[in-house]
Amino acid sequence: MAPLKFCANISWLFTELPDFSQRMYAAASAGFRTVEAAWLYDSDLQELQRAQEATKVEVILINTPPGNIKRGDLGLGAVPGREAEFRQGLDLALKYARALNCKRIHLMAGRVPDGSNRRTVAKEMETIFVQNLNYAADILSKEGITGLIEPINTRITDPRYFLDSPHQAAAILEKVGKPNIKLQMDVFHWQIMDGNLTQNIHKYLPIVDINMDRSPGHVQIAQVPGRNEPDSAGELDYRYLLTMLEKLQYQGYIGCEYKPLGSTNEGLGWIKDYGKPSQ
């Protein structure tokens, strides 16, 4: 079995340091060869490139811009009337992805509009999301980039997020039907929304890692409910879950998207059980 590959989410780890370029250096010093981040767009792109070149760290995932956070946006992919802004955000994400040679972009669905009833707008939002994903798939395929969609739980993290379960995501991906649009599995969110992780991982891993190909989707981990280190107190036995992913021959990266209980480096002891942070 190939060893699992872990990457540092530098939106969550190494936040002792103020900017992403510094966090790249810190991740490299901790042994990570790959990083991911949510939104790098306030960072100087040339500075990020210099840090990447100096550290030889690979950026393997970024998110599309959230929209206007102050007005309550968290992605625009499924939001009615915001299609033009979604495309503008995709252009910006592509600019950063090209410059950093990043081959995965999380295409954020966004929130149910404030004041709207989820059931009332669900069909319209799904239609818009499918249309935007088809548009993104065509653009991304020209760049050799994989687009990802990620369910985010609506019980703890974000009650208004549109895409909130792997079942919903799988149905949308079936309608899109593009091989370069895949599922991003965040174990933290899946546990909160549905549990039944063994069956759900077996069922949906094929659309995370389609045909075990060279451009798999992505997995992220954190303990439940605190969203801390995988070996911290909580509901999940990550020794079991990670061993299962290894046995299923998952080929992609596993993003460490959690809040360290102390300093980032102090909380990395768990990773030694699974070999090097990344390859």
Salt bridges, closest charged atoms under 4 A:
GLU36 OE1 - HIS218 NE2 2.68
ASP73 OD2 - ARG82 NH2 2.83
GLU85 OE2 - ARG82 NE 2.56
GLU126 OE2 - LYS175 NZ 2.29
ASP138 OD1 - LYS178 NZ 3.17
GLU143 OE2 - ARG98 NH2 3.01
GLU150 OE1 - HIS106 ND1 3.60
GLU150 OE2 - HIS189 NE2 3.87
ASP158 OD2 - ARG111 NE 2.67
ASP186 OD2 - HIS189 NE2 3.75
ASP186 OD2 - ARG227 NH2 3.65
ASP194 OD2 - HIS167 NE2 3.11
ASP213 OD2 - LYS182 NZ 2.88
GLU257 OE1 - ARG227 NH2 2.70
ASP273 OD2 - ARG239 NH2 3.21
